Amino acid sequence: MLSMPGSLRGLCSSLLLCSGTLLAQELPTPAHVWRSTTGVWQRVEQPVLLAVALLPALVALDRPIEAGWQYSPAADAVFGAARLYGERWTPVVLAAGLYGAGWLMQDRRLRRVGLAIAGGAGITALLVTGMKVAVGRARPSVGAGSLAFSAPGWDDSHQSFPSGHSALAFLLSTIVASSFQLPPAGQAFVYGGAALTAVSRLYHRRHWLSDVVAGALVGWVVGQTVVGVLVSPQFSAGVELVPVPAGVGIRVPLR
């Protein structure tokens, strides 16, 4: 039986998610995309630069943290469940559920959040897959150390950097927390879930500490960006499909 590398499956998933976003036909105008993206990057620039500057220090901690885990049946159960939040099918289910609910309830905001999750997951998968293939970092389970790299390729054992599960988990938490303007307790809950997913990748020896931090950063930045573009009150749609009593209609703005 032919098997598809994990990174290639991620690439296919990203293309499907992006295609689904396009087919939904509730897309912003180019001018709105430019304004929103510029505004988001002005807000996230400093945290991103700080995180990038700290990555070398995190690399130095990769081996000690990887060697310090204590395994138990209880931890296996907790981290096994936490891993599911970062699986490829999770954003598909959430995006379809929110968009479908928004469609039935004629709630445009819910539809936009669904689109943000679908588009954000597609963008995240593209970025993460490209970085994994290009960097070629060995996973902890290989036993070659945290500084072992290979030539670019599709070998899953050398696609440790960055963590795709961490990226998707933080993408989803960022979109949910920002779109619904959750209170501090709600934000702590959703981001805590994402952090637990990231830690599960360390526990299962699939990633190093620096991998999961880099993945979380990618997910957070993409999440902030798609919320700014697709969910913000200033959203300006180009063409969109809308439910009408006789079926489906097309809304086209005249200005």
C-alpha positions as CSV (number, residue, x, y, z in Angstrom):
1,M,0.0,0.0,0.0
2,L,1.3,3.4,-0.9
3,S,1.7,5.9,1.9
4,M,1.7,9.6,1.7
5,P,4.2,11.6,3.8
6,G,2.7,13.6,6.6
7,S,3.9,16.9,5.2
8,L,2.4,16.0,1.8
9,R,-0.9,15.2,3.4
10,G,-0.7,18.5,5.2
11,L,-0.1,20.3,1.9
12,C,-3.2,18.6,0.3
13,S,-5.3,19.5,3.3
14,S,-4.2,23.1,3.1
15,L,-5.2,23.2,-0.6
16,L,-8.6,21.7,0.1
17,L,-9.2,24.2,2.9
18,C,-8.2,27.2,0.8
19,S,-10.4,25.9,-2.0
20,G,-13.3,25.6,0.4
21,T,-12.9,29.2,1.4
22,L,-12.9,30.3,-2.2
23,L,-16.0,28.2,-3.0
24,A,-17.8,29.9,-0.1
25,Q,-17.6,33.1,-2.0
26,E,-17.7,35.4,1.0
27,L,-14.3,37.0,0.4
28,P,-13.1,40.5,1.2
29,T,-12.0,43.1,-1.3
30,P,-8.3,43.4,-2.1
31,A,-8.2,46.9,-0.5
32,H,-9.7,45.5,2.8
33,V,-7.1,42.7,2.8
34,W,-4.3,45.2,2.4
35,R,-5.5,47.5,5.1
36,S,-6.3,44.7,7.6
37,T,-3.0,42.8,7.0
38,T,-1.0,46.0,7.5
39,G,-2.8,46.8,10.7
40,V,-2.3,43.3,12.1
41,W,1.4,43.2,11.3
42,Q,1.9,46.5,13.1
43,R,0.4,45.0,16.2
44,V,2.3,41.6,16.1
45,E,5.7,42.9,14.8
46,Q,7.3,43.3,18.2
47,P,6.1,40.0,19.8
48,V,7.3,38.2,16.6
49,L,10.7,39.8,16.7
50,L,11.1,39.0,20.4
51,A,10.1,35.3,19.9
52,V,12.5,34.9,17.0
53,A,15.3,36.5,19.1
54,L,14.6,33.9,21.9
55,L,14.7,30.9,19.6
56,P,18.4,30.3,20.0
57,A,18.0,30.2,23.8
58,L,15.1,27.7,23.4
59,V,17.3,25.5,21.2
60,A,19.8,25.2,24.1
61,L,16.9,23.9,26.3
62,D,15.7,21.3,23.8
63,R,17.8,18.4,25.0
64,P,17.4,18.9,28.7
65,I,13.6,19.2,28.4
66,E,13.4,16.2,26.1
67,A,15.4,14.1,28.6
68,G,13.3,15.1,31.6
69,W,10.0,13.6,30.9
70,Q,8.4,11.1,33.3
71,Y,5.9,8.8,31.6
72,S,2.7,7.3,33.2
73,P,-0.7,6.0,32.1
74,A,-2.4,9.1,33.4
75,A,-0.1,11.4,31.4
76,D,-0.5,9.1,28.3
77,A,-4.3,9.6,28.5
78,V,-4.1,13.4,29.0
79,F,-1.6,14.1,26.3
80,G,-3.2,11.6,23.9
81,A,-6.4,13.6,24.2
82,A,-4.7,17.0,24.0
83,R,-3.0,15.9,20.7
84,L,-6.4,15.7,19.0
85,Y,-6.9,19.5,19.1
86,G,-4.1,19.9,16.7
87,E,-5.1,17.2,14.2
88,R,-5.8,18.1,10.6
89,W,-9.5,17.3,10.8
90,T,-10.2,19.6,13.7
91,P,-10.3,22.9,11.8
92,V,-12.3,21.1,9.1
93,V,-15.0,20.1,11.6
94,L,-15.0,23.5,13.3
95,A,-15.1,25.5,10.1
96,A,-17.9,23.4,8.6
97,G,-19.9,23.6,11.8
98,L,-19.6,27.3,12.3
99,Y,-20.2,28.2,8.7
100,G,-23.2,25.8,8.5
101,A,-24.6,27.2,11.7
102,G,-24.1,30.7,10.4
103,W,-25.8,29.8,7.1
104,L,-28.9,28.3,8.8
105,M,-29.2,31.1,11.4
106,Q,-28.3,33.8,8.7
107,D,-25.6,34.9,11.1
108,R,-22.9,36.5,8.9
109,R,-20.4,36.7,11.8
110,L,-20.5,32.9,12.4
111,R,-20.0,32.3,8.7
112,R,-17.0,34.6,8.7
113,V,-15.4,32.8,11.7
114,G,-15.9,29.5,9.8
115,L,-14.2,31.0,6.8
116,A,-11.4,32.4,9.0
117,I,-10.7,28.9,10.4
118,A,-10.8,27.3,7.0
119,G,-8.6,29.9,5.3
120,G,-6.3,30.2,8.3
121,A,-5.8,26.4,8.5
122,G,-5.0,26.3,4.9
123,I,-2.4,29.1,5.1
124,T,-0.9,27.6,8.3
125,A,-0.5,24.2,6.6
126,L,1.2,25.7,3.6
127,L,3.6,27.6,5.8
128,V,4.4,24.8,8.1
129,T,4.8,22.2,5.3
130,G,7.2,24.5,3.5
131,M,9.3,25.1,6.6
132,K,9.3,21.4,7.5
133,V,10.5,20.3,4.1
134,A,13.1,23.1,3.8
135,V,14.6,22.9,7.3
136,G,14.8,19.1,7.6
137,R,15.3,18.9,11.3
138,A,15.4,15.4,12.9
139,R,12.6,14.5,15.4
140,P,13.6,13.6,19.0
141,S,12.5,10.0,18.3
142,V,15.2,9.7,15.7
143,G,17.9,9.9,18.5
144,A,20.3,12.0,16.5
145,G,20.1,15.1,18.7
146,S,18.5,18.5,18.4
147,L,21.0,19.9,16.0
148,A,20.7,17.1,13.4
149,F,19.4,18.3,10.0
150,S,19.0,16.7,6.5
151,A,18.7,18.0,3.0
152,P,15.2,19.2,2.1
153,G,12.8,16.3,1.5
154,W,9.6,14.5,2.4
155,D,11.1,12.2,5.1
156,D,8.7,12.6,8.1
157,S,11.5,11.7,10.5
158,H,13.2,14.9,9.5
159,Q,10.3,17.3,9.6
160,S,10.4,18.4,13.3
161,F,10.5,22.1,12.8
162,P,8.0,23.6,13.3
163,S,5.3,21.7,15.0
164,G,2.1,21.5,12.9
165,H,-0.1,20.5,15.8
166,S,1.0,23.5,17.8
167,A,0.5,25.8,14.9
168,L,-3.1,24.6,14.3
169,A,-4.0,24.6,18.0
170,F,-2.8,28.1,18.5
171,L,-4.5,29.2,15.2
172,L,-7.8,27.9,16.4
173,S,-7.5,29.3,19.9
174,T,-6.5,32.7,18.5
175,I,-9.4,32.8,16.1
176,V,-12.0,31.8,18.7
177,A,-10.6,34.1,21.4
178,S,-10.4,37.1,19.1
179,S,-13.5,36.6,17.1
180,F,-15.8,36.1,20.0
181,Q,-13.9,38.6,22.3
182,L,-13.7,36.1,25.1
183,P,-13.1,37.4,28.7
184,P,-9.8,36.6,30.4
185,A,-11.1,33.3,31.8
186,G,-12.3,32.2,28.4
187,Q,-9.0,33.1,26.7
188,A,-7.1,31.3,29.4
189,F,-9.2,28.2,28.7
190,V,-8.8,28.2,24.9
191,Y,-5.1,29.1,25.0
192,G,-4.5,26.6,27.8
193,G,-5.9,23.9,25.5
194,A,-3.5,25.0,22.8
195,A,-0.6,25.0,25.2
196,L,-1.5,21.4,26.3
197,T,-1.5,20.3,22.7
198,A,2.0,21.8,22.2
199,V,3.2,20.0,25.4
200,S,1.8,16.8,24.1
201,R,4.1,16.9,21.1
202,L,7.1,17.2,23.6
203,Y,5.7,14.3,25.6
204,H,5.3,12.1,22.6
205,R,8.9,12.9,21.4
206,R,7.6,14.3,18.1
207,H,9.1,17.7,18.6
208,W,11.6,19.8,20.4
209,L,10.7,22.8,22.6
210,S,11.8,25.2,19.9
211,D,9.7,23.4,17.4
212,V,6.5,23.9,19.4
213,V,7.2,27.5,20.2
214,A,7.8,28.3,16.5
215,G,4.7,26.4,15.5
216,A,2.6,28.3,18.2
217,L,4.0,31.6,16.8
218,V,3.0,30.7,13.2
219,G,-0.5,29.8,14.3
220,W,-0.9,32.9,16.5
221,V,0.2,35.3,13.7
222,V,-1.9,33.6,11.0
223,G,-4.9,33.6,13.4
224,Q,-4.5,37.3,14.1
225,T,-4.3,38.0,10.4
226,V,-7.3,36.1,9.3
227,V,-9.4,37.5,12.1
228,G,-8.4,41.0,11.0
229,V,-9.2,40.3,7.4
230,L,-12.3,38.2,7.6
231,V,-14.0,38.8,11.0
232,S,-13.3,42.4,11.8
233,P,-16.2,44.9,11.8
234,Q,-14.6,46.7,8.8
235,F,-15.0,43.6,6.6
236,S,-15.9,44.5,3.1
237,A,-17.0,41.5,1.0
238,G,-16.6,41.2,-2.7
239,V,-19.1,38.5,-3.8
240,E,-20.9,36.2,-1.4
241,L,-23.6,33.5,-1.6
242,V,-26.5,34.1,0.7
243,P,-29.6,31.9,1.7
244,V,-32.9,33.1,0.3
245,P,-36.4,31.5,0.6
246,A,-36.2,30.0,-3.0
247,G,-32.7,28.7,-2.6
248,V,-29.3,30.5,-2.9
249,G,-28.7,34.1,-4.0
250,I,-25.6,36.1,-4.9
251,R,-24.9,39.4,-3.2
252,V,-22.6,41.8,-5.0
253,P,-21.8,45.2,-3.4
254,L,-22.4,48.2,-5.7
255,R,-19.7,50.3,-3.9
